[in-house]
């Protein structure tokens, strides 16, 4: 880029500034003068029209001489272009030129169209206009024409019209304004000339001397004097340059490294070395020679390569080279930076060479040690990899064991609870119904134990995940209280819930928080006294919300409180014959920690216990809360024969593919109670696929753990065939680990029911799909029905 000289730039800049100021000033003055001229002519036009209208209103006959005189006076002005009195029909009644009288106004003044004449005739106010270039201004105003001999009052109207041509007036005003501003412009020019001379003497010349001193410093002449004096700022710049000169001189003397400046061909242009024993030749002898002339071929090639790389990338560093110098063979670390010389624009390179001989010797001494360490690290890495693989295998084995245990325990429970539900619907003897109730209750108790043990195992294995979301506390509390009410009534415990504001929202996993709260409520009922009270309250704090469950039981000693949250600790529950596993509180503490909350107890013997949990408030953007789920129906309502008959009158066909004979027998007994459903069964995957292709059922209930072919492969084959691809498929499985349901839905299952099977949930799922299929069929036939 071409550099600009301050001596030339300052005058040009001042000239441009002067011209800009003068132009703006003259433009503003001209505009103001033109505005004054416009205002003057505007007032004259309104005055002329008003006088003509007043004289014409007095009577064209009696005041005709005055009217003619006024027209002549107005027309005598040099910028008046036209003076007319016209009728409302456009006929020229009077004019400053006699040959215009009696002619139509379109022949004299084409700018007066009929619309404007009609508009002005209907009003007593003047109508004035000015062209966009402000060169022409005219005014038009109506008056009443005199009555005829046979007229009581004349309704005829006339108009007075005056037009002005302002072109010459405006040009004259501009000339006068320019002449008036000429002395100011001359004065500004003189000021500019003086300022240019003064700046050259006191600014640009001292700066040129400082530039010459800087060029000498760049050339390495650190003894060059720096000029001082002049203005304060220039003197400060000279002082800074002089301080820089002293600092450079001291720095070059203190640096132990060698500094060279070479051109692109490796020719020395400058050498600064405070340790001559590290330079191949004396510094004055090196200037003008190339690295290829004074260094070994290997060292010269390395230096030249570094220069070439710096020419492309700008700089390089960390290049090591061995050079024979008067002190012997030494290792040097060189860094190269590209430089454009400001004086002639030649591309040169600064090379800093540092003696690293001692470091290289230390590296070679450490090389052998590093080799030994590397071998030991490889051996240790192999050991750690083996341990890691073993830990991963153990973790996978634990996960597989938990999944297998869950499946194997739920399978017999499916028969126990399932057939218990069927007996509960068929037995009518009160004693036998109590016995059946004990079977179902024991089955559910065993299922709860299994779930708690598996949950605790998953938490301790780090396999439990929580999904933190917005949870309304009032809705969750209402749901839990409704579920706990039968237990409280059976123990004669009164449950009291203090008012909870709808704004109380926490950040938690809804399912896991419900599990913790149900555990605290059930313990508060079971460990309470007969006829006691259970109180649930809420305390809102700035950052957290605390839920408190207070009972009126026997209370806990400090030693009991220390053991309370340990797994399988039941305190005196066995002596009091209170059912439970001792896992619930231990699991609750781990779940609260996963959700970022806390759980604890405040208790004294004889005064009851207060269990509390704290969770962080929900701070995200609120979204409309989902409506609370309806309370589950009783088993008798859900499992009554023909419960789904109201959905659709034709019988619905359901195919169940299940390899366990007991589970299949339970399904058959359940469907026997539902006459509106037809059940097809298959105990192998191949029989199920063949039966589905032959009978085209409305719904398929499919077990996942099947012999020869798992449920996922059966699902894939069902969906791939056109005849069975649209049939809804619901998983009926004992796989109840975290993520199993999501995996099944991603694979294409339309529903997921875990074992033990609850008859009400099974029937509700069948009715849901029955309703959806019926609604879809109605939508498809709706156009035909309405045609």
C-alpha positions in Angstrom: 0.0 0.0 0.0 1.4 3.5 -0.9 2.3 5.5 2.2 0.9 9.0 2.4 3.1 11.9 3.4 1.9 14.0 6.3 3.1 17.2 4.6 0.8 16.5 1.7 -2.0 14.9 3.6 -2.6 17.7 6.1 -3.0 20.5 3.4 -5.3 18.3 1.3 -7.3 17.3 4.4 -7.6 21.0 5.4 -8.6 22.0 1.9 -11.3 19.3 1.8 -12.5 20.4 5.2 -12.6 24.0 4.1 -14.5 23.3 1.0 -17.0 21.1 2.9 -17.6 23.8 5.5 -17.9 26.5 2.9 -20.3 24.5 0.8 -22.5 23.6 3.7 -22.5 27.2 4.9 -23.4 28.7 1.5 -26.0 26.0 0.9 -27.7 26.8 4.2 -27.6 30.5 3.5 -29.0 30.1 0.0 -31.8 27.8 1.3 -32.7 30.4 4.0 -32.7 33.2 1.4 -34.9 31.2 -0.9 -37.3 30.4 2.0 -37.6 34.1 2.8 -38.3 34.9 -0.9 -41.0 32.2 -1.0 -42.6 33.6 2.1 -42.6 37.1 0.8 -44.1 36.2 -2.6 -46.7 33.9 -0.9 -47.9 36.9 1.2 -47.9 39.2 -1.8 -50.0 36.6 -3.8 -52.5 36.2 -1.1 -52.7 40.0 -0.6 -53.1 40.7 -4.4 -55.9 38.1 -4.7 -57.6 39.3 -1.6 -57.7 42.9 -2.9 -59.0 41.8 -6.3 -61.7 39.7 -4.6 -62.7 42.6 -2.3 -63.0 45.1 -5.2 -64.9 42.5 -7.4 -67.3 41.8 -4.6 -68.2 45.5 -4.4 -69.3 45.3 -8.0 -67.7 44.9 -11.3 -69.7 47.9 -12.6 -69.3 50.4 -9.8 -65.7 49.5 -9.1 -64.5 48.6 -12.5 -62.0 51.4 -12.7 -60.6 50.4 -9.3 -60.4 46.8 -10.4 -58.6 47.7 -13.7 -56.2 49.9 -11.7 -55.5 47.1 -9.2 -54.8 44.6 -12.1 -52.5 47.1 -13.7 -50.6 47.7 -10.5 -50.2 44.0 -9.8 -49.0 43.3 -13.3 -46.4 46.0 -13.1 -44.2 43.9 -10.9 -41.4 42.3 -12.9 -42.0 38.7 -11.6 -45.9 38.8 -12.1 -46.7 36.6 -15.0 -50.5 36.8 -15.2 -53.5 38.6 -13.6 -57.0 37.4 -14.5 -60.6 37.7 -13.4 -62.5 34.7 -14.8 -66.1 33.4 -14.5 -66.9 30.0 -13.0 -67.3 28.7 -16.6 -63.7 29.6 -17.4 -64.3 32.8 -19.4 -61.7 35.6 -19.0 -63.6 38.6 -17.7 -60.6 40.9 -17.1 -56.9 40.6 -17.6 -53.7 42.7 -17.6 -53.7 42.1 -21.4 -56.8 43.3 -23.3 -56.5 40.6 -26.0 -57.1 37.9 -23.4 -60.5 39.3 -22.5 -63.4 37.0 -23.6 -61.1 34.0 -24.3 -61.4 30.8 -22.4 -58.9 30.4 -19.6 -57.5 27.1 -21.1 -56.1 29.2 -23.9 -54.5 31.7 -21.6 -53.6 29.6 -18.5 -53.5 25.9 -19.2 -52.5 25.1 -15.7 -56.0 26.1 -14.5 -58.1 23.0 -15.1 -61.8 22.8 -14.6 -61.5 20.8 -11.4 -59.5 23.4 -9.7 -61.8 26.2 -10.9 -64.8 24.3 -9.6 -63.2 23.6 -6.3 -62.1 27.2 -5.8 -65.6 28.5 -6.9 -67.2 26.5 -4.1 -65.1 28.1 -1.4 -64.3 31.6 -0.2 -60.7 30.6 0.8 -57.7 31.2 -1.5 -56.3 28.2 -3.3 -52.5 28.7 -3.9 -49.9 26.4 -5.4 -46.2 26.3 -6.0 -44.3 24.0 -8.5 -41.8 21.4 -7.2 -38.9 23.5 -8.4 -40.4 26.6 -6.6 -40.1 28.6 -9.9 -43.8 29.4 -10.2 -46.4 30.4 -7.6 -50.1 31.2 -8.2 -53.2 31.9 -6.2 -56.9 31.6 -6.9 -59.9 32.9 -4.9 -63.7 33.2 -5.7 -66.0 36.3 -5.4 -69.7 37.0 -6.1 -70.5 38.5 -9.5 -73.0 41.5 -9.6 -76.7 40.8 -10.0 -78.5 41.5 -13.3 -81.4 43.8 -13.7 -83.9 41.0 -13.5 -82.2 39.1 -10.7 -83.0 39.6 -7.0 -79.7 38.1 -6.0 -77.0 36.8 -8.3 -75.7 33.3 -7.7 -73.0 33.7 -10.2 -69.4 33.5 -9.1 -66.1 34.7 -10.5 -62.5 34.0 -9.6 -59.4 36.1 -9.2 -56.1 34.5 -10.4 -52.6 35.8 -10.0 -49.4 33.9 -11.2 -45.8 34.7 -10.4 -42.6 33.6 -12.2 -39.8 33.4 -9.6 -37.0 32.0 -11.7 -35.2 35.4 -12.2 -35.9 36.4 -8.6 -34.4 33.2 -7.2 -31.3 33.4 -9.4 -30.7 37.0 -8.4 -31.1 36.1 -4.7 -28.5 33.3 -5.2 -26.0 35.7 -6.8 -26.4 38.2 -4.1 -25.9 35.6 -1.4 -22.7 34.3 -3.0 -21.3 37.8 -3.3 -22.1 38.4 0.3 -20.2 35.3 1.4 -17.2 35.8 -0.8 -15.1 37.7 1.9 -15.7 34.9 4.3 -14.3 32.3 1.8 -11.2 34.4 1.1 -10.6 34.7 4.9 -10.8 30.9 5.3 -8.3 30.4 2.5 -5.8 32.7 4.1 -6.3 30.9 7.4 -5.7 27.6 5.6 -2.4 28.8 4.1 -1.1 29.9 7.4 -2.1 26.7 9.1 -0.3 24.6 6.4 2.9 26.6 6.9 2.7 26.4 10.7 2.1 22.6 10.6 5.0 22.0 8.3 7.4 24.0 10.5 6.3 22.6 13.9 4.9 19.1 13.2 6.0 17.4 10.0 9.6 18.4 10.0 10.3 17.2 13.6 8.5 14.0 12.8 10.7 13.5 9.7 13.8 13.8 11.9 12.4 11.2 14.4 11.7 8.9 11.4 15.4 9.1 10.3 16.5 8.2 13.8 14.1 5.2 13.8 15.5 3.9 10.5 19.0 4.0 12.0 17.9 2.0 15.0 16.3 -0.6 12.7 19.7 -0.9 11.0 21.3 -1.7 14.3 22.9 1.7 14.9 22.0 1.9 18.6 24.3 4.9 19.1 22.3 7.1 16.8 21.1 10.3 18.7 17.4 10.9 18.9 16.3 14.6 18.3 14.3 16.2 21.2 12.4 19.4 21.7 9.4 21.1 20.0 5.8 20.5 21.2 5.2 18.4 24.3 3.8 15.4 22.4 6.6 15.4 19.8 9.2 15.7 22.6 7.5 12.8 24.5 7.7 10.7 21.2 11.4 11.5 21.0 11.9 10.5 24.6 10.1 7.2 24.1 12.2 6.5 21.0 15.4 7.3 22.9 14.3 5.0 25.8 13.6 2.2 23.2 17.1 2.7 21.9 18.6 2.3 25.3 16.4 -0.8 26.0 17.3 -2.4 22.7 21.0 -1.8 23.4 20.8 -3.4 26.8 18.6 -6.3 25.6 21.0 -7.2 22.8 23.9 -7.2 25.3 21.9 -9.4 27.8 20.5 -12.0 25.4 22.7 -15.2 25.4 21.2 -16.2 22.0 22.6 -15.4 18.6 20.6 -13.1 16.3 21.0 -13.2 12.5 19.2 -11.5 9.7 19.3 -13.4 6.4 17.7 -13.0 3.0 15.7 -15.7 1.2 18.8 -17.2 -0.3 20.5 -17.6 3.2 22.8 -14.6 2.9 23.8 -12.9 6.1 22.8 -9.2 6.3 23.2 -8.6 10.1 24.8 -10.5 12.9 24.4 -9.8 16.7 26.3 -12.2 18.9 27.5 -11.6 22.4 29.3 -15.0 22.5 31.7 -15.1 19.6 32.8 -18.7 20.5 29.4 -19.9 19.3 29.6 -18.3 15.8 31.4 -20.1 13.0 33.2 -16.9 12.0 33.7 -13.4 13.3 30.4 -11.4 12.8 31.9 -8.8 10.4 33.2 -11.7 8.2 29.8 -13.4 8.0 27.9 -10.4 6.5 27.5 -10.8 2.8 28.2 -14.6 2.8 25.6 -17.4 2.7 25.0 -20.3 5.0 26.0 -22.7 2.3 29.5 -21.1 2.3 30.2 -21.3 6.0 28.2 -24.3 7.4 28.3 -28.0 6.8 25.9 -29.3 4.0 23.6 -30.8 6.6 23.4 -27.7 8.8 23.1 -25.4 5.8 20.3 -27.5 4.4 18.4 -27.4 7.7 18.8 -23.6 8.0 17.7 -23.1 4.4 14.7 -25.3 4.9 13.6 -23.3 8.0 13.9 -20.1 5.9 11.8 -21.6 3.1 9.1 -22.8 5.6 9.0 -19.4 7.3 8.5 -17.7 3.9 5.3 -19.7 3.5 3.9 -19.8 7.0 5.3 -16.6 8.5 7.4 -18.3 11.3 8.9 -21.6 12.4 10.5 -22.7 15.6 11.9 -25.7 17.3 14.3 -26.7 14.5 17.4 -28.4 15.9 20.8 -28.4 14.1 24.3 -29.4 15.0 27.1 -26.9 14.0 30.8 -27.0 14.4 32.0 -23.8 16.1 35.2 -22.7 17.8 33.8 -24.1 21.1 33.4 -27.5 19.4 30.3 -29.3 18.0 27.2 -27.7 19.6 23.5 -28.2 19.2 21.3 -25.2 18.4 17.6 -24.6 18.5 16.7 -22.1 15.8 13.5 -20.1 15.3 12.8 -18.1 12.1 10.4 -15.3 11.5 9.6 -13.6 8.2 10.2 -9.8 8.0 9.5 -7.2 5.3 12.1 -4.5 5.4 10.5 -1.1 5.4 13.3 0.7 3.6 13.5 -1.2 0.4 10.7 -3.8 0.8 13.2 -6.7 0.6 12.0 -10.0 2.2 14.3 -11.0 5.0 14.3 -13.4 8.0 15.2 -13.0 11.6 16.9 -16.2 13.0 17.4 -16.7 16.7 19.8 -19.5 17.6 19.9 -20.9 21.1 22.6 -23.2 22.4 20.8 -26.4 23.7 23.8 -28.7 23.9 23.3 -29.4 27.6 19.7 -30.1 27.1 20.5 -32.6 24.3 23.0 -34.3 26.5 20.3 -34.6 29.3 17.8 -36.0 26.8 20.2 -38.7 25.6 20.9 -39.6 29.3 17.1 -39.9 29.9 16.5 -41.8 26.7 17.6 -45.1 28.2 15.4 -44.5 31.3 12.4 -43.6 29.1 12.8 -46.9 27.2 12.7 -48.8 30.4 9.7 -46.8 31.7 7.9 -47.3 28.4 8.3 -51.0 28.7 6.9 -50.9 32.3 4.0 -48.7 31.2 3.1 -51.2 28.4 3.1 -54.0 30.9 1.0 -52.1 33.4 -1.4 -51.0 30.6 -1.9 -54.6 29.6 -2.7 -55.4 33.2 -5.2 -52.5 33.5 -6.8 -53.4 30.2 -7.3 -56.9 31.5 -8.8 -55.6 34.7 -11.0 -53.2 32.8 -12.3 -55.9 30.5 -13.0 -58.1 33.6 -14.9 -55.2 35.3 -16.9 -54.6 32.1 -17.7 -58.3 31.9 -18.7 -58.4 35.6 -20.9 -55.4 35.0 -22.5 -57.0 32.0 -23.0 -60.2 34.0 -24.6 -58.3 36.8 -27.0 -56.5 34.4 -27.8 -59.8 32.7 -28.3 -61.5 36.1 -30.7 -58.7 37.3 -32.6 -58.9 34.0 -32.8 -62.7 34.2 -33.8 -62.6 37.9 -36.5 -60.1 37.2 -37.8 -62.2 34.4 -37.7 -65.5 36.3 -39.3 -64.1 39.4 -42.1 -62.3 37.5 -43.0 -65.4 35.5 -44.3 -67.5 38.5 -45.8 -64.4 40.0 -47.8 -63.9 36.9 -49.6 -67.3 37.6 -50.0 -66.6 41.3 -51.5 -63.1 41.0 -53.3 -63.9 37.7 -55.1 -67.0 38.9 -55.7 -65.2 42.2 -57.6 -62.5 40.3 -59.6 -65.1 38.5 -60.5 -66.8 41.8 -61.4 -63.5 43.3 -64.0 -63.0 40.5 -65.5 -66.5 40.8 -65.5 -67.4 44.5 -68.5 -66.2 46.5 -67.9 -67.7 49.9 -66.7 -65.0 52.3 -64.1 -67.2 53.9 -62.7 -68.4 50.6 -62.6 -64.8 49.3 -60.5 -63.8 52.3 -58.1 -66.7 51.5 -57.9 -65.6 47.9 -57.3 -62.0 49.1 -54.4 -63.3 51.1 -53.0 -65.0 48.1 -53.3 -61.8 46.0 -51.9 -59.6 48.8 -49.0 -61.9 49.3 -48.3 -61.9 45.6 -48.3 -58.1 45.4 -46.1 -58.0 48.5 -43.7 -60.4 46.9 -43.8 -58.3 43.7 -43.0 -55.2 45.7 -40.1 -57.0 47.4 -38.7 -58.0 44.0 -39.0 -54.5 42.6 -37.3 -53.0 45.6 -34.4 -55.5 45.6 -33.9 -55.0 41.8 -34.1 -51.2 42.1 -31.6 -51.2 45.0 -29.3 -53.4 43.0 -29.6 -51.1 39.9 -28.9 -48.0 42.0 -25.8 -49.6 43.6 -24.6 -50.8 40.2 -25.0 -47.3 38.8 -27.6 -48.4 36.3 -30.5 -46.4 37.6 -31.3 -43.3 35.6 -33.7 -40.5 36.5 -35.5 -38.1 34.2 -35.8 -34.7 36.0 -38.8 -32.6 35.0 -41.4 -30.2 36.4 -43.6 -32.0 39.0 -46.6 -30.3 40.7 -46.5 -31.3 44.3 -50.3 -30.9 45.0 -51.2 -33.4 42.2 -48.6 -36.0 43.2 -49.7 -35.8 46.9 -53.3 -36.2 46.0 -52.5 -39.3 43.9 -50.4 -40.9 46.7 -53.0 -40.1 49.4 -55.7 -41.8 47.3 -53.6 -44.9 46.9 -52.7 -45.0 50.6 -56.3 -44.5 51.9 -57.3 -48.2 52.0 -54.2 -49.1 54.0 -54.8 -46.2 56.4 -58.4 -47.3 56.9 -57.3 -50.9 57.6 -55.0 -49.7 60.3 -57.5 -47.1 61.7 -55.1 -44.2 61.0 -56.5 -40.8 60.1 -54.7 -39.1 57.3 -54.5 -35.3 57.3 -53.1 -33.2 54.4 -52.4 -29.5 55.0 -53.2 -27.2 52.1 -50.6 -27.3 49.3 -50.4 -24.3 46.9 -50.6 -25.1 43.2 -47.5 -23.1 42.6 -45.4 -25.6 44.6 -43.3 -27.3 41.8 -40.1 -29.3 42.2 -37.5 -30.6 39.8 -37.7 -34.4 40.1 -38.4 -37.7 38.4 -42.2 -38.1 38.9 -42.2 -41.9 39.1 -39.3 -42.1 41.6 -40.7 -39.3 43.7 -44.0 -41.0 43.9 -42.2 -44.2 44.9 -40.4 -42.4 47.8 -43.5 -40.6 49.0 -45.6 -43.8 49.0 -42.9 -45.5 51.0 -42.9 -42.8 53.7 -46.7 -42.8 53.8 -47.0 -46.6 54.1 -44.4 -46.6 56.9 -46.2 -43.8 58.6 -49.4 -45.9 58.6 -47.8 -49.3 59.5 -45.6 -48.0 62.3 -48.4 -45.8 63.7 -50.6 -46.6 66.7 -54.1 -47.8 66.4 -56.4 -44.7 66.0 -53.4 -42.5 65.4 -52.9 -39.7 62.9 -50.7 -39.2 59.8 -50.1 -35.6 58.8 -48.5 -34.5 55.5 -47.4 -30.9 55.2 -45.2 -28.7 52.9 -42.7 -26.0 53.7 -41.6 -23.7 50.9 -38.1 -22.2 51.1 -36.4 -19.8 48.6 -34.5 -22.6 46.7 -36.0 -25.9 47.9 -39.4 -27.4 48.9 -39.7 -29.7 51.9 -42.3 -32.4 52.3 -42.9 -33.6 55.9 -44.7 -36.8 56.9 -45.5 -36.8 60.6 -46.9 -39.9 62.5 -48.0 -40.4 66.1 -46.2 -43.7 66.5 -43.7 -44.8 69.2 -40.8 -42.7 67.8 -37.2 -43.7 67.4 -34.1 -43.6 69.6 -30.9 -42.0 68.3 -29.3 -45.4 67.8 -32.4 -46.6 65.8 -32.1 -43.4 63.6 -28.5 -44.2 62.7 -29.5 -47.7 61.5 -32.7 -46.6 59.8 -31.5 -46.0 56.2 -29.4 -49.1 55.9 -30.6 -51.9 53.7 -32.5 -54.7 55.3 -32.7 -52.9 58.7 -36.2 -53.5 60.2 -35.5 -52.4 63.8 -38.3 -54.0 65.9 -40.7 -54.6 62.9 -40.4 -58.3 63.3 -41.3 -58.2 66.9 -44.4 -56.1 66.1 -45.2 -58.3 63.1 -45.1 -55.4 60.6 -44.7 -56.6 57.0 -41.8 -55.2 55.0 -38.3 -55.9 53.7 -36.2 -53.1 55.3 -35.2 -51.9 51.8 -37.7 -49.1 51.2 -35.9 -46.3 53.2 -32.5 -47.3 51.9 -33.8 -47.2 48.4 -35.6 -43.9 49.0 -32.3 -42.3 50.2 -30.5 -43.4 47.1 -33.3 -42.2 44.8 -33.4 -38.8 46.5 -29.7 -38.4 46.0 -30.1 -39.3 42.3 -32.7 -36.5 42.0 -30.4 -34.0 43.8 -32.5 -34.1 47.0 -32.2 -35.1 50.7 -34.2 -37.3 53.0 -34.0 -37.5 56.8 -36.0 -38.0 60.1 -36.6 -36.1 63.3 -37.9 -38.3 66.1 -38.1 -38.8 69.8 -39.3 -41.9 71.7 -42.9 -41.6 72.7 -43.5 -38.5 70.5 -43.7 -40.0 67.0 -41.5 -39.4 64.0 -41.3 -36.8 61.2 -39.8 -38.0 57.9 -38.8 -35.2 55.5 -37.6 -34.9 52.0 -36.2 -31.8 50.2 -36.0 -31.1 46.5 -34.9 -28.1 44.4 -37.7 -25.8 43.1 -38.5 -25.9 39.4 -36.9 -22.9 37.9 -37.5 -23.5 34.2 -40.2 -22.1 32.0 -43.6 -23.4 33.2 -45.7 -25.5 30.9 -49.4 -26.3 31.4 -49.6 -29.2 33.8 -51.2 -32.4 32.7 -54.5 -33.3 34.2 -54.3 -35.8 37.0 -54.9 -39.4 36.0 -58.2 -40.8 37.0 -58.3 -43.1 40.0 -58.0 -46.8 38.9 -61.2 -48.8 38.9 -61.7 -51.6 41.3 -60.9 -55.1 40.1 -64.6 -56.1 40.0 -65.3 -53.1 37.7 -62.4 -53.7 35.4 -62.6 -57.5 35.2 -66.3 -58.0 35.0 -67.4 -60.3 32.1 -68.3 -58.3 29.0 -66.5 -55.2 30.3 -65.5 -54.2 26.7 -68.8 -55.1 25.0 -69.8 -51.5 24.8 -66.9 -50.7 22.6 -68.0 -52.7 19.6 -70.7 -55.3 19.2 -68.9 -57.8 16.8 -66.5 -60.2 18.5 -62.9 -59.2 18.4 -60.2 -61.7 17.7 -57.0 -61.6 19.8 -54.0 -63.9 19.1 -51.7 -64.7 22.1 -48.2 -66.1 21.3 -46.8 -67.4 24.6 -44.5 -70.4 25.3 -45.3 -70.8 29.0 -48.2 -73.2 29.4 -49.3 -71.8 32.8 -49.3 -68.3 31.5 -51.2 -69.4 28.4 -53.7 -71.2 30.6 -54.2 -68.0 32.6 -54.9 -66.0 29.5 -57.4 -68.6 28.3 -59.3 -68.5 31.6 -59.3 -64.6 31.5 -60.7 -64.5 28.0 -63.3 -67.1 28.9 -64.9 -64.3 31.0 -65.0 -61.9 28.1 -67.6 -63.3 25.7 -67.1 -60.3 23.3 -63.5 -61.5 22.6 -62.3 -64.5 20.7 -58.9 -65.9 21.7 -56.4 -67.7 19.5 -53.3 -69.2 21.1 -49.9 -70.4 19.9 -47.1 -71.8 22.1 -44.3 -71.3 19.5 -43.3 -68.4 17.2 -43.8 -70.4 14.0 -47.3 -71.4 15.0 -48.1 -67.8 15.9 -46.9 -66.5 12.5 -48.9 -69.1 10.6 -52.0 -68.5 12.7 -51.7 -64.7 12.2 -51.4 -65.1 8.4 -54.4 -67.5 8.3 -56.9 -65.9 10.7 -55.9 -62.2 10.5 -56.6 -61.4 14.1 -57.5 -57.9 15.3 -54.8 -57.7 17.9 -51.6 -59.8 18.8 -50.4 -60.3 22.3 -46.7 -61.3 22.0 -44.2 -62.6 24.5 -40.6 -61.4 23.9 -38.7 -64.4 25.4 -39.7 -67.2 23.0 -37.8 -70.3 22.0 -36.0 -70.5 18.6 -37.1 -66.9 17.7 -37.5 -64.0 20.1 -40.4 -61.6 20.1 -38.5 -58.9 18.2 -38.0 -61.2 15.2 -41.6 -62.3 15.3 -42.7 -58.6 15.3 -40.4 -57.9 12.3 -41.9 -60.7 10.3 -45.4 -59.7 11.2 -44.8 -56.1 10.1 -43.0 -57.1 6.9 -46.0 -59.1 5.5 -48.8 -57.1 3.9 -51.5 -59.3 5.3 -50.3 -58.8 9.0 -48.4 -55.5 8.8 -51.3 -53.4 10.0 -52.2 -55.6 13.0 -51.5 -53.9 16.4 -48.9 -55.9 18.4 -48.7 -55.5 22.2 -45.8 -57.0 24.2 -46.8 -59.3 27.0 -43.5 -59.9 28.8 -41.7 -60.3 32.1 -38.9 -57.9 30.9 -39.4 -55.0 33.4 -35.9 -53.5 33.6 -35.4 -49.8 33.0 -35.4 -49.1 29.3 -37.1 -52.4 28.2 -40.4 -50.7 27.3 -38.6 -47.9 25.4 -36.6 -50.4 23.5 -39.7 -52.4 22.6 -41.5 -49.3 21.3 -38.5 -48.2 19.2 -38.6 -51.7 17.7 -42.2 -51.3 16.6 -44.4 -52.7 19.5 -47.7 -50.7 19.8 -48.0 -51.4 23.5 -46.1 -52.9 26.5 -47.6 -54.9 29.4 -45.3 -56.3 32.1 -45.9 -59.5 34.0 -47.5 -60.2 36.5 -50.5 -59.3 34.3 -53.2 -57.2 35.9 -56.5 -58.2 34.3 -57.9 -54.7 34.4 -54.8 -53.2 32.6 -54.9 -56.0 30.0 -58.6 -55.4 29.3 -58.1 -51.6 29.2 -55.3 -52.1 26.6 -57.4 -54.3 24.4 -60.4 -51.9 24.6 -58.1 -49.0 23.7 -57.0 -50.6 20.5 -60.5 -51.8 19.8 -61.7 -48.2 20.1 -58.9 -46.9 17.9 -59.5 -49.5 15.2 -63.3 -48.8 15.2 -62.7 -45.0 15.0 -60.3 -45.5 12.1 -62.8 -47.6 10.2 -65.6 -45.1 10.8 -63.3 -42.3 9.4 -62.7 -44.3 6.2 -66.4 -45.0 5.6 -67.6 -41.5 6.5 -67.5 -40.1 2.9 -69.6 -43.0 1.6 -72.2 -42.6 4.3 -72.7 -39.0 3.6 -72.7 -39.2 -0.2 
